Each structure stands twice: as C-alpha cells, then as structure tokens.
C-alpha cells in the first residue's frame, strides 16, 4: 500500500503538466534547442546549407540555414512527452488534447521537410501553398468551431483557413532580420500559454510554452549578429503553430476573436504594409524585397539590435493590451479598430519620412 502511494505521488509529481514535470520538460526542450542549434551550425557547414548574401539581404557573409530543424526537433520531443500525458482536457464535443498535439507535430514534420526542400532547391509558390493548405486541413474540426459552430461552420473554416495560411506566410516574411520572427513568436506563445492556463487547459498551455522555450533556445544563436537562421522550415512551422494555437485559444480558452489580430500585430503590420508598397509600385506581392518594416527602420538609421528592441517592445505592448482587455471583458472591437487606426497612422508617418528622405537625397 505504501509502495502504491509513493508510486502514485511520483507519477503525479512527474506528470508533464505538474509544476515539476513541466519544469523538467521545458528544461529538456531548452537544452535540445540550444544544442540542436550548435549541431545545425556544424551540419550546415558539412552540407553547405547556407543563406548567402544578396541584394535584399542584410548579412555580409553566408549564414547556416538549419535552425528550423533544431526548433522543430526540440518541439517534437517536448510535444511527445506532453502527448503521453494522461491529461485529456478537450471537453465535451472536442478532440482530446493529446490527439491534437499529435496532429500538430505531424503537420510540423511535413512543414519541416517542405521547408528544407524549399531552402535547398526552391519550390514554386503554388507547391508551397498546396502544402500549407494540406496541413491546415488537419484542423478542419477546430477551424469549423472557433467562431461558434452551427450554421457558421463553413464560413469559420474558410476564415480560419485564410488565417492559418496567412500567418504561416506572415512569419515567413518577418524572418528577414536576426531574431525578428523568433522573438515575435516567443512573445505570442507565452501569451497564449497564459490564456490556456487561465482557462484550465494545462496541456495546451504547456504545448505553447514548449514552442516558446524552443524559440528562446534558438534565439541564443539567432540574436544579432546571427550565427544561425531558422529558414523556411522554421518560420513556416512557427507561423502554423501560432495560427493553430490562436484558434484553439478562441475555441478552448475563451479568447475573444477580435483580440487575436492585436496579439499578432507585429507580423501582420509587416505583411500588410509590405503588400501595400508592392501593390502601389506595381510589383508582384510574393517577390521578396527590402521594403519590410525591419528594412525601413534600418534605412532610417536604426541599428539591427535597435530595430529588434523596438519590435520586441511592440510585441510586449500588444500582449499586455490583449491580456488586459480579455480580463476586462469589453471594448475588444473598439480596441481592434483603434489598433488598425494606429497602424495606418504609423504607416503614413513612415511613408512621409521616406518621401522626405528621398527628396533631401535628390537635392
């Protein structure tokens, strides 16, 4: 009997969602991410897997491009530990959370393989879009219910699908400067974990923290001046993960949908403004250039570390705003409208500064 009590205590203490078990799991993920980053640098040199300098790139020397492998391997190890947990707090009518985690990790493997091929040989936009749509379809049941279900199933799936594919590409677009995409993903992951824990969804909260900690380990190598890039394999996985977790936060943790764009303000601002610039200049929307928000800030004289500090400040302000508004339980839609207005005013100021600088240089 004493043996049974002791074994039960040990099992409960070491459960992945217990404080001790969670601490051990996150420590393992952090170590795997940091060590994996070091191995990625070594293997990138052996395989000649580099991101080379170019006209639209900021680095002056080739940078290893296998950081996404380190991130995803660390997340898969942590996610498998969580998936083996006895917790299954999906709720009535929902898939169990371990089953959700397995779908998420499976989609991550698909994005890893596709991203590595894209980084190595290049894939057409049509192929990339097809793969992104395929992994998004793995979450059709959740996408169909995140706006209330019932007669809204099809519209919810369509909106959720556009959101997921859009965020995959948005984080990929933001991955144009040291630590830009990784730091944005870190703050969003930690914020979503807070919502899950508040709502009594510890397994999903732990999964969001696993992603955040894996990104923190990667940032050890990716901080300016970066010694490792995550590549398309990493950035698409991070974007997909954040899209899935935001949908689940609305569905399982009661996050107000109007607050989701505010939480992702940094990547969405970058994507929307660079698309607007390309459209106004008559250039293809999907062809890379140096008109992202990071490039625009450095062109105005800000250093790379200074630019990343500003982006981190924006991410933190967005996270605090969302947490506060969710707690208040009102003003969500007015807050989103205000955020859009602020973004438009900021972008207008940016464009005015660009025109003024161009005029001065022309004179």
Secondary structure, DSSP 8 states (H G I E B T S, - for coil): -HHHHHHHHHHHHTSTTSHHHHHHHHHHHHHHHHHHHHHHHHHHHHHT-EE---TT---SS-EE--HHHHHHHHHHHHHHHHHTSS--TT-TTS--HHHHHHHHHHHHHHHHHHHHHHHHT---HHHHHHHHHHHHHTTHHHHHHTT--GGGHHHHHHHHHHHHHHHHHHHHHHTTSTTHHHHHHHHHHHHHHHHHHHTT-HHHHHHHHHHHHHHHHHHHHHSSS-SB--HHHHHHHHHHHHHHHHHHHHHHH---HHHHHHHTHHHHHHHHHHHHHHHHTT--TTS--S-SHHHHHHHTT--HHHHHHHHHHHHHHHHHHHHHHHHHT--HHHHHHHHHHHHHHHHHHHHHHHHHHHHHHH-
